[in-house]
Amino acid sequence: MKGMTLPFVALTLCTVWLAAGLGSHGWQLPSFDDPLVTELRLPRIMAALLVGASLAASGAALQALFRNPLADPALIGTSSGAALGVVTVIAGGITGFAVPFAAFAGGLAATVVVLALNRLVNGGQAGLLIIGVVVGAFCGAVISLLMLLSDDMTLRGAMAWLAGNLSDAGFSSLGQVSLIMAAGLALLLALGRDLDCLMLGEETAASLGIKVERTRTLTAIAAALLTGAAVSVSGIIGFVGMMVPNAIALWSGGCRRKLIWRSAWAGALFLLAIDTLGRHVAYPIDLPAGVIAAFAGPPFLLWLLFRQQGGQRD
């Protein structure tokens, strides 16, 4: 791992440097005396890195929790629940630190509901996605209702935020959410060995001394912390939590702890890359990162499904 640290850091700094210098007239050497760089580009770059890392790490943990490589914060309703929490407190005129807290509560509630319903009906992998879509659709319907009934122009202008737009940095400050994200990521890394055992089955994990219910609860809390903080900044960005961990698993494999932190790193760079692409591919229109991720996600999901079916037939 130590031998890989320097290349990871070098690639990250290089990507940030390239994104900071890319403007309307093409790429220019970034000047950190330029307010355009320090006040607009760098905060957006930091938001993309934090959100991408949080979504990818959360996805890697949820895939172990549900024992399903298709699990993603957006696909199973966690992101929609977090967005509902944000919209609810904004509609009530509450701002500040209550926003990421409400996002955490909404994301955790949606995760618990999906987990409970999937266990209740013994839905398996297909059932997880169906229940997640249903929970996400319900949360989306409530969000739409609140936005239509609200007279708050801030809430009515949240449509771009819900599409996964990093340009406005959402309803939370990066300083607030970075602490929440750090806590969630640290908890997931601490649970790495337990998640490896949990993927072998609950009975096997219990025989190995793992407290299954405790691990499930703490994983859901950590994933909700990461997803809620990310959603409060960027809105709903789908498929990042599904694509990145699966790509990292195919590339390097390894234990769940290693997969989580490598997914966090790759997710940060991936979201920064697609957000930078969105700023320029249709200039002067600023395409939200969530829209670009939505174009890339379904083909990857279909490929993963076909790959799973092929493996089961073999």
C-alpha positions in Angstrom: 0.0 0.0 0.0 2.8 2.4 0.8 4.3 1.9 -2.6 1.0 2.9 -4.2 0.6 6.1 -2.1 2.9 8.3 -4.1 1.3 7.5 -7.5 -2.2 8.1 -6.1 -1.2 11.5 -4.6 0.6 12.5 -7.9 -2.4 11.5 -10.1 -4.8 13.4 -7.7 -2.7 16.6 -7.8 -2.3 16.4 -11.5 -6.0 16.0 -12.1 -6.8 18.9 -9.8 -4.2 21.1 -11.5 -5.6 20.3 -14.9 -9.2 21.0 -13.8 -8.2 24.3 -12.1 -6.7 25.6 -15.4 -9.5 24.6 -17.7 -11.7 27.6 -18.5 -13.9 29.0 -21.3 -10.9 29.6 -23.5 -9.3 26.2 -23.1 -6.6 25.2 -20.7 -4.3 27.8 -19.2 -1.7 27.6 -16.4 -3.8 28.2 -13.3 -3.0 31.3 -11.3 -4.0 31.1 -7.6 -4.0 34.9 -7.5 -7.0 34.8 -9.9 -10.3 35.1 -8.0 -11.9 33.0 -10.8 -9.7 30.1 -9.7 -9.7 30.5 -6.0 -13.4 31.5 -5.5 -15.1 29.5 -8.2 -13.1 26.6 -9.6 -11.3 25.4 -6.5 -14.4 25.2 -4.3 -16.2 23.3 -7.1 -13.2 21.0 -7.4 -13.2 20.4 -3.7 -16.9 19.7 -3.8 -16.5 17.2 -6.6 -13.7 15.4 -4.8 -15.6 15.1 -1.5 -18.9 14.1 -3.1 -17.3 11.5 -5.4 -15.3 10.0 -2.6 -18.3 9.8 -0.3 -20.6 8.2 -2.9 -18.1 5.6 -4.0 -17.1 4.6 -0.5 -20.7 4.4 0.5 -21.5 2.2 -2.5 -18.6 -0.1 -1.7 -20.0 -0.6 1.9 -23.6 -1.0 0.8 -22.6 -3.7 -1.7 -21.1 -5.6 1.2 -24.1 -4.9 3.4 -26.6 -6.1 0.9 -24.2 -8.7 -0.6 -25.1 -7.2 -4.0 -22.7 -5.6 -6.4 -25.6 -3.6 -7.9 -26.2 -1.6 -4.7 -25.8 2.1 -5.1 -26.9 5.0 -2.8 -29.1 6.4 -5.6 -30.5 3.0 -6.9 -31.6 1.8 -3.4 -33.2 5.0 -2.4 -30.6 6.3 0.1 -29.9 9.4 -1.9 -33.6 10.1 -2.4 -34.2 9.8 1.3 -31.3 12.2 2.0 -32.7 14.7 -0.6 -36.1 14.4 1.1 -34.6 15.3 4.4 -32.9 18.4 2.9 -36.0 19.6 1.2 -38.1 19.1 4.3 -36.0 21.2 6.5 -35.5 23.9 3.9 -39.3 24.0 3.4 -39.6 24.5 7.2 -37.3 27.5 6.9 -34.4 25.7 8.7 -30.8 26.1 7.5 -27.3 25.7 8.8 -26.0 22.5 10.3 -29.5 21.1 10.4 -29.4 20.5 6.6 -26.7 17.8 6.6 -28.2 16.3 9.7 -31.6 16.0 8.0 -29.9 14.5 5.0 -28.3 11.9 7.2 -31.6 11.1 8.9 -33.4 10.8 5.6 -30.7 8.6 4.0 -30.5 6.4 7.1 -34.3 6.0 7.2 -34.5 5.0 3.5 -31.7 2.5 3.9 -33.3 0.9 6.9 -36.7 0.7 5.1 -35.1 -0.9 2.0 -33.1 -3.3 4.1 -36.1 -4.3 6.2 -38.5 -4.8 3.3 -35.9 -6.8 1.3 -35.4 -9.1 4.3 -39.2 -9.3 4.9 -40.1 -10.5 1.4 -36.7 -12.3 0.8 -36.4 -10.3 -2.4 -32.8 -11.2 -3.2 -30.8 -9.1 -5.7 -33.7 -8.3 -8.0 -35.9 -7.5 -5.1 -33.4 -5.0 -3.7 -33.4 -3.0 -6.8 -37.2 -3.1 -7.1 -37.7 -2.0 -3.5 -35.0 0.6 -3.8 -36.7 2.1 -6.9 -40.1 2.1 -5.1 -38.7 3.8 -2.0 -36.8 6.3 -4.2 -39.9 7.0 -6.3 -41.9 7.6 -3.1 -39.3 10.0 -1.7 -39.2 11.8 -5.1 -43.0 12.2 -5.2 -42.9 13.8 -1.7 -40.0 16.1 -2.8 -42.0 17.2 -5.8 -45.1 17.9 -3.7 -43.1 19.9 -1.2 -41.5 22.0 -3.9 -44.8 22.6 -5.7 -46.6 23.7 -2.4 -43.7 25.9 -1.2 -43.5 29.6 -1.8 -39.8 29.6 -0.9 -37.9 30.7 -4.1 -34.8 28.9 -2.7 -36.7 25.7 -2.6 -38.3 26.2 -6.0 -34.8 26.8 -7.4 -33.6 23.5 -6.1 -34.3 21.7 -9.4 -30.7 22.2 -10.6 -29.4 21.0 -7.2 -31.5 17.8 -7.4 -30.0 17.1 -10.9 -26.6 16.7 -9.3 -25.2 20.2 -9.9 -21.9 21.0 -8.2 -21.8 24.7 -9.3 -23.8 26.1 -6.4 -22.3 23.8 -3.7 -25.8 22.9 -2.5 -27.3 23.8 0.8 -24.4 23.0 3.1 -20.9 24.4 3.5 -17.9 22.2 2.5 -16.4 22.7 6.0 -19.5 21.2 7.7 -19.9 18.2 5.4 -16.2 17.4 5.2 -16.2 16.6 8.9 -19.3 14.4 8.5 -17.8 12.6 5.5 -14.5 12.0 7.4 -16.4 10.4 10.3 -18.4 8.2 7.9 -15.4 7.1 6.0 -13.4 6.3 9.2 -16.3 4.2 10.5 -16.5 2.2 7.3 -12.8 1.6 7.2 -13.0 0.3 10.8 -15.8 -2.1 9.8 -13.8 -3.4 6.8 -13.0 -6.8 8.3 -16.5 -7.3 9.6 -17.9 -6.5 6.2 -15.6 -9.1 4.6 -17.0 -11.7 7.0 -20.6 -10.5 6.5 -20.3 -11.1 2.7 -19.8 -14.9 3.5 -23.3 -15.0 5.0 -24.7 -14.0 8.4 -24.3 -17.5 9.9 -20.7 -17.7 8.8 -20.0 -14.2 10.1 -21.6 -15.0 13.4 -19.5 -18.2 13.7 -16.4 -16.0 13.2 -17.3 -13.8 16.1 -18.8 -10.9 14.2 -21.8 -9.2 15.8 -24.0 -9.2 12.7 -26.7 -6.7 13.8 -24.1 -4.3 15.2 -22.2 -4.4 11.9 -25.3 -3.9 9.8 -26.4 -1.0 11.9 -23.1 0.8 12.0 -22.6 0.2 8.2 -26.0 1.7 7.5 -25.2 4.7 9.7 -21.8 5.3 8.1 -23.2 5.0 4.6 -26.0 7.4 5.5 -23.5 9.9 6.9 -21.5 9.8 3.6 -24.5 9.9 1.3 -26.4 12.5 3.3 -23.4 14.8 3.4 -22.9 14.3 -0.4 -26.5 14.9 -1.3 -26.7 18.1 0.8 -23.8 19.5 -1.3 -24.6 18.1 -4.8 -28.1 16.7 -4.9 -28.6 13.3 -6.3 -25.8 11.8 -8.4 -26.5 8.3 -9.4 -24.4 5.3 -10.4 -21.1 6.6 -9.0 -21.5 4.3 -6.0 -22.2 1.3 -8.2 -19.7 1.9 -11.1 -16.6 2.9 -9.2 -16.4 0.1 -6.6 -17.1 -2.6 -9.2 -14.4 -1.2 -11.5 -11.9 -1.1 -8.6 -12.8 -4.6 -7.6 -12.2 -5.9 -11.1 -9.0 -3.9 -11.4 -7.3 -4.7 -8.0 -9.6 -6.9 -5.8 -8.5 -7.0 -2.2 -10.3 -6.9 1.1 -13.3 -4.6 1.7 -11.2 -2.0 3.7 -8.8 -1.6 0.8 -11.7 -1.6 -1.7 -13.5 1.2 0.3 -10.5 3.6 0.4 -9.5 2.9 -3.2 -13.1 3.4 -4.3 -13.1 6.7 -2.4 -10.0 7.9 -4.2 -11.2 6.7 -7.6 -14.7 8.1 -7.0 -13.3 11.5 -6.2 -11.2 11.7 -9.4 -14.1 10.2 -11.5 -16.6 12.8 -10.4 -14.1 15.6 -10.8 -13.5 14.4 -14.4 -17.1 14.2 -15.4 -17.9 17.5 -13.7 -15.1 19.2 -15.6 -16.3 17.6 -18.8 -19.8 18.9 -18.1 -18.5 22.4 -17.8 -17.1 22.4 -21.3 -18.8 19.7 -23.5 -21.8 22.0 -24.2 -20.3 25.4 -23.2 -21.8 27.9 -22.3 -24.4 25.4 -20.9 -23.2 23.9 -17.6 -24.3 20.2 -17.7 -24.7 18.9 -14.1 -22.4 16.0 -13.2 -25.5 14.0 -12.3 -26.7 14.1 -15.9 -23.4 12.9 -17.3 -23.3 10.1 -14.7 -26.8 9.1 -15.6 -25.7 8.6 -19.2 -22.7 6.4 -18.2 -24.5 4.4 -15.5 -27.2 2.4 -17.3 -24.8 0.7 -19.8 -22.5 -0.2 -17.0 -25.4 -1.6 -15.0 -26.6 -3.7 -17.9 -23.0 -5.0 -18.5 -22.8 -5.9 -14.8 -26.1 -7.8 -15.0 -25.1 -9.7 -18.1 -21.7 -10.5 -16.4 -23.5 -11.9 -13.3 -25.9 -14.0 -15.4 -23.0 -15.4 -17.4 -21.1 -16.3 -14.2 -24.2 -18.0 -12.8 -24.7 -20.1 -16.0 -21.1 -21.2 -15.8 
